[in-house]
Amino acid sequence: MTRISRVRRLASLRPTATPNFCGRSPFITTRSLSSTPCLRADEPPAAQVESAHIETESERRTRLKLPPKQTIADTEAEIAAADPTYTPATSMADLEPLPQMKTWWNQPGNWGPESQFSGFGVDSRQKITDPSLVKVMLKRAVLEVQALQQSGQYDALKFKRWAIGGKEELDRVMKGELTPEESATVAAGLQAETADQNSTPIVPPLEEAEAAVQSWGIDWMSLTLNDETKFVIRKRLYQLTGTLIPDAKLAAANTVRDLVTLASVLPKPKKLYHTLQAEAQSLPPNLKIHGRRITPIDREKAVGRWKVIEEELKKRDLPVTGHGDVASHREKVWLLGKR
């Protein structure tokens, strides 16, 4: 282990030069103390006060209903001097209730309609996942994109929010094709600011949707889409159906048929019985599917013996189902830990 070399004596160290403050005046004598802030050299005092006043006024210009300012109530003697008929309250019930500041923004009327949240797509409880209805909405999105391209307004409206429309717009889509006059009408209706901008889109009945899809054929679903058109159609489909196709899956889609496959998501069955019932055609003929557990009574009913068994039990004053007045086993009480 290496040893530390000896330290020289402290006397050999040279003393550090100490600054001399004798010739200087104290700091307190060179600086005047004042509560008034320093003014800018390039700005007069009047300009500063005016600019501060303008900033305060601009901050208060808002569409929100701000809470009232805090005020101090007059004393009882001051009110009695101004109004001789004044009678002070003797209980809490006589006092006027005042709104609390913590619940101010929860009260109706303090938020304007422009501050209310409005979602872009359909509510999750009204999401459309049926394949026939998805095809109708997808057909509508494709026709609207084609109408914008023909009218020359596609570049100006492709990234904006489109109007949802009503029954008339849906009837044009159900026909499957648009005339040049109808294309111009559709393009003008998409950019119109109407009252139903935030309303729910009209959905046709399932029977009419299935009939319309059959009349269209399958040629329109083989239409090839580029990346920009896919994103525009995906945005419109999300606005009409509430189903948002993820970007990773959308990148793999090339045709309208691929979008139908991605957007048509059937609800998951609640029980295994529903899944097997949907696949009943592929099951063997000697296999039956039941929605609940098969009991011995069900087996006797299947062969027609249950009525005979029921009559014989009644003749002998025995319970048809259950144990009747017969007490349960004593061992069962012991196993449950009851005394």
C-alpha positions, 0 to 999 in steps of 0.5 A, spaced: 500 500 500 502 506 497 504 511 503 501 518 503 507 523 502 508 528 508 505 535 507 509 541 508 508 545 514 503 550 514 508 556 515 510 554 508 504 556 504 503 563 502 497 567 505 492 569 500 491 576 498 485 579 502 481 584 498 481 591 501 474 594 502 477 600 506 477 605 500 470 603 498 463 605 500 458 600 503 453 598 498 447 601 502 449 608 501 450 607 494 443 604 492 437 607 494 431 602 497 424 603 494 418 599 493 417 603 486 419 598 480 424 601 476 422 604 469 424 602 462 429 607 459 426 607 452 419 607 455 415 613 458 411 611 465 404 613 461 405 608 455 407 602 460 400 603 464 396 604 458 399 597 455 398 594 462 391 596 462 390 593 454 393 587 456 388 586 462 382 588 458 384 583 452 384 577 457 377 578 460 374 578 453 372 571 453 365 567 451 365 564 457 361 566 463 366 568 468 364 567 476 362 574 479 367 578 483 368 577 490 364 583 494 364 585 501 357 585 504 355 592 508 354 591 516 347 591 519 348 598 521 349 601 514 343 597 511 339 599 517 341 606 516 339 606 508 333 602 509 329 603 515 325 596 514 330 592 514 330 586 518 336 581 519 335 574 519 334 570 525 336 563 522 340 560 516 333 558 512 332 566 512 339 567 508 339 567 500 343 561 498 349 563 494 352 558 488 359 555 490 365 557 486 367 550 486 361 548 482 361 554 478 363 550 471 358 545 472 352 549 472 348 550 466 349 556 462 356 558 464 359 554 458 357 556 451 355 551 445 361 552 442 365 550 448 361 543 448 364 537 446 362 534 440 365 527 437 367 526 430 364 519 429 358 516 431 357 514 439 360 507 441 353 505 443 351 506 436 357 503 432 355 500 425 358 493 424 353 489 420 356 487 413 351 490 409 350 497 413 358 497 412 357 496 405 352 502 404 356 507 408 362 505 404 359 506 398 357 512 400 364 514 402 366 512 395 361 516 391 362 522 395 370 522 394 368 521 386 363 527 386 369 531 389 374 529 384 369 530 378 367 537 381 375 539 382 373 540 390 377 534 392 384 538 394 380 543 398 375 538 402 379 532 403 382 533 410 376 537 412 370 535 416 364 533 411 356 534 413 353 528 415 346 530 410 340 527 411 335 522 408 336 525 401 343 524 401 342 517 403 337 515 397 342 518 392 347 512 395 342 507 395 341 507 387 348 506 386 350 511 381 351 519 381 349 523 375 353 529 373 348 533 376 347 529 382 355 529 383 355 537 383 349 537 388 353 532 393 360 536 393 356 542 394 352 539 400 359 536 403 361 543 405 355 546 407 354 548 414 347 545 416 344 544 422 345 537 422 352 537 422 353 534 429 347 529 428 347 522 427 347 519 420 341 516 418 341 508 417 337 504 412 333 498 414 337 492 414 332 489 409 333 495 404 341 495 405 341 487 403 337 488 397 341 495 395 348 491 396 345 485 392 343 490 386 350 493 386 354 487 385 361 486 387 365 490 381 365 496 385 369 493 391 374 491 386 376 498 386 383 500 387 385 505 392 391 509 393 394 511 400 391 518 400 384 516 398 384 510 403 385 515 409 380 520 406 375 514 405 377 511 412 375 518 415 368 518 412 367 511 414 369 513 421 364 519 421 358 515 419 359 508 422 363 509 428 368 504 426 376 507 426 380 502 422 387 502 425 393 505 421 397 498 421 391 495 418 389 500 413 396 500 410 395 493 408 388 494 404 388 496 397 381 495 395 374 497 397 373 489 399 379 490 404 376 496 407 369 492 408 373 486 411 376 491 416 370 495 418 365 489 418 366 486 425 361 482 428 359 482 435 363 477 439 358 471 442 356 471 449 356 464 450 359 458 446 353 455 445 351 461 440 358 460 436 357 453 435 350 454 433 352 459 428 357 453 425 351 448 426 351 446 418 359 443 419 357 439 425 355 431 424 348 430 424 348 425 430 350 431 434 345 436 438 347 443 441 343 445 447 343 452 450 343 449 457 345 443 461 341 437 460 338 434 466 335 427 467 328 430 467 330 432 460 332 425 458 326 422 460 322 427 457 325 426 450 323 419 450 316 420 453 317 417 460 317 423 464 309 423 465 309 416 467 314 417 472 310 424 475 304 420 476 307 414 480 311 419 484 304 423 486 301 416 487 306 415 493 306 422 495 313 423 493 316 430 491 316 430 483 322 435 484 327 436 489 327 433 496 320 436 499 319 435 506 325 431 507 331 433 511 338 434 508 343 430 510 347 431 516 354 430 513 352 436 509 351 440 515 358 438 518 362 439 511 359 446 511 362 447 518 355 449 521 353 446 528 
